[in-house]
């Protein structure tokens, strides 16, 4: 699924300016606990979260994730958006709840990834 | 060990949002060295968890990284309160982190288990009132 499609499916707003929206995402993970996110290594994944702080982007960066979706209308501040832009991580905000956002992406065929190792 | 590249990081325990800067720096350097992405990810996730722990539990500490063509070796040392029961601390879901840390998305009790999971060698030693030392390696 392309990042552009994720934004459309979630009726979301793309906050980063310079990332490639045509990149393909193969897996998704929804969590507010960054340590849980770190427990699952995935390639080219999207993270959905209700947590709104800098550590979300840093965690995504560690995991080589391509996209972060802030659910329930959370809007990260400019520092967070800039950091994501610098690291080529697309930031999307959506008014959908975590449950609905995950359900919509799942319904469109996106799945959680298994450990690559 | 004389041919190893050695990197040292002093981690401040004062600002939680700065936790992870050493891991980000290491990640950039390993990329420039042409090390495979999956190997880099395993090493830097383990170090990231260690950095978070230094800030959450120990008011900071020191990280030393040794890199050679065979492995990435990371030594993480602090003068914090120490860990009373290491096997308990190593179990998934066990945490002594504060509620404040949890609201930031950490303290799920996955830090030490994740470090062990992502590294090829993992060793931890700790003394109450003295501090904790973790040595972990990822083979290249």
Interface residues (C-beta under 8 A of the other chain):
Chain A: X32 X33 X34 X35 X36 X38 X39 X41 X49 X51 X53 X54 X55 X56 X58 X59 X61 X62 X63 X64 X116 X117
Chain B: X16 X17 X19 X20 X23 X24 X27 X37 X38 X41 X42 X44 X45 X48 X49 X52 X104 X105 X106 X107 X108 X109 X110 X111 X113 X114 X117 X118
